[in-house]
Amino acid sequence: EFERYKEITFAQKASEKAKKNPLIPIGLLTTVAALTLGLRAVSRGDKWQSQMMMR
């Protein structure tokens, strides 16, 4: 009875969900980029850039 179902990998499942909701991965990548740039600005001591990334 269970032979009809194929096991899908995490990557396949994530790919299907990304196709159904394409804005979610875009938003995730944008958030990660903003956090990365903000942390880099703080570590460099760039007050203006870090202030901009916190807004």
Backbone as CSV, one residue per row, in Angstrom:
resi,resn,N_x,N_y,N_z,CA_x,CA_y,CA_z,C_x,C_y,C_z
1,GLU,0.812,-1.190,0.000,0.000,0.000,0.000,0.860,1.261,0.000
2,PHE,1.982,1.227,0.710,2.852,2.399,0.766,3.803,2.478,-0.418
3,GLU,3.774,1.508,-1.289,4.698,1.477,-2.420,4.388,2.576,-3.432
4,ARG,3.193,3.114,-3.426,2.827,4.153,-4.391,3.528,5.470,-4.106
5,TYR,3.890,5.691,-2.869,4.480,6.965,-2.471,5.994,6.927,-2.572
6,LYS,6.545,7.970,-3.169,7.996,8.089,-3.227,8.438,9.017,-2.116
7,GLU,9.549,8.699,-1.507,10.101,9.604,-0.508,10.757,10.773,-1.227
8,ILE,10.498,11.963,-0.734,11.127,13.135,-1.335,12.153,13.696,-0.358
9,THR,13.185,14.261,-0.922,14.256,14.814,-0.095,13.862,16.201,0.408
10,PHE,14.631,16.686,1.359,14.390,18.028,1.901,14.514,19.076,0.800
11,ALA,15.508,18.910,-0.073,15.719,19.878,-1.157,14.524,19.905,-2.112
12,GLN,13.974,18.740,-2.417,12.813,18.684,-3.303,11.600,19.350,-2.653
13,LYS,11.416,19.082,-1.369,10.291,19.675,-0.650,10.437,21.198,-0.574
14,ALA,11.651,21.675,-0.282,11.902,23.113,-0.210,11.690,23.765,-1.573
15,SER,12.111,23.083,-2.628,11.946,23.609,-3.981,10.466,23.748,-4.338
16,GLU,9.673,22.754,-3.985,8.235,22.818,-4.255,7.589,23.975,-3.503
17,LYS,7.955,24.141,-2.247,7.375,25.223,-1.449,7.807,26.589,-1.980
18,ALA,9.050,26.696,-2.441,9.539,27.964,-2.994,8.803,28.317,-4.284
19,LYS,8.442,27.308,-5.062,7.693,27.562,-6.297,6.276,28.037,-5.986
20,LYS,5.701,27.516,-4.900,4.345,27.920,-4.527,4.325,29.323,-3.913
21,ASN,5.371,29.669,-3.158,5.464,30.974,-2.488,6.821,31.606,-2.791
22,PRO,6.999,32.188,-3.972,8.324,32.693,-4.350,8.801,33.891,-3.535
23,LEU,7.908,34.608,-2.885,8.333,35.777,-2.115,9.010,35.398,-0.803
24,ILE,8.737,34.220,-0.295,9.333,33.798,0.975,10.858,33.680,0.856
25,PRO,11.397,32.940,-0.120,12.863,32.869,-0.233,13.499,34.221,-0.542
26,ILE,12.817,35.046,-1.328,13.349,36.374,-1.647,13.439,37.217,-0.378
27,GLY,12.403,37.180,0.429,12.406,37.913,1.692,13.452,37.395,2.654
28,LEU,13.619,36.090,2.679,14.629,35.482,3.547,16.028,35.934,3.145
29,LEU,16.324,35.894,1.859,17.645,36.313,1.381,17.881,37.803,1.623
30,THR,16.855,38.610,1.446,16.983,40.047,1.695,17.271,40.323,3.163
31,THR,16.589,39.606,4.048,16.807,39.776,5.484,18.216,39.366,5.881
32,VAL,18.675,38.238,5.359,20.032,37.770,5.664,21.065,38.770,5.155
33,ALA,20.843,39.322,3.966,21.776,40.310,3.418,21.817,41.563,4.286
34,ALA,20.657,42.041,4.725,20.616,43.242,5.565,21.314,42.994,6.895
35,LEU,21.079,41.842,7.499,21.736,41.521,8.766,23.247,41.415,8.597
36,THR,23.674,40.790,7.501,25.107,40.641,7.242,25.772,42.002,7.054
37,LEU,25.152,42.859,6.250,25.716,44.194,6.032,25.730,45.003,7.322
38,GLY,24.690,44.875,8.125,24.632,45.589,9.395,25.705,45.131,10.362
39,LEU,25.891,43.828,10.467,26.934,43.304,11.357,28.320,43.715,10.886
40,ARG,28.515,43.710,9.573,29.807,44.129,9.025,30.074,45.598,9.331
41,ALA,29.044,46.427,9.221,29.201,47.857,9.505,29.518,48.086,10.977
42,VAL,28.859,47.351,11.857,29.124,47.491,13.293,30.549,47.061,13.609
43,SER,30.989,45.956,13.021,32.345,45.470,13.312,33.417,46.409,12.770
44,ARG,33.110,47.126,11.684,34.059,48.098,11.127,34.016,49.430,11.863
45,GLY,32.973,49.652,12.630,32.832,50.919,13.336,32.196,52.008,12.492
46,ASP,31.546,51.626,11.406,30.890,52.585,10.514,29.517,52.924,11.094
47,LYS,29.458,54.019,11.836,28.230,54.375,12.553,27.074,54.690,11.607
48,TRP,27.351,55.415,10.531,26.290,55.786,9.597,25.668,54.547,8.956
49,GLN,26.505,53.654,8.435,26.012,52.437,7.775,25.267,51.541,8.760
50,SER,25.803,51.378,9.961,25.135,50.514,10.935,23.787,51.104,11.341
51,GLN,23.698,52.426,11.442,22.435,53.089,11.762,21.423,52.861,10.639
52,MET,21.876,52.945,9.393,20.989,52.721,8.249,20.483,51.279,8.207
53,MET,21.334,50.330,8.545,20.935,48.929,8.490,20.004,48.554,9.644
54,MET,20.007,49.335,10.703,19.114,49.058,11.833,17.710,49.606,11.607
55,ARG,17.558,50.436,10.606,16.237,51.040,10.363,15.383,50.151,9.572
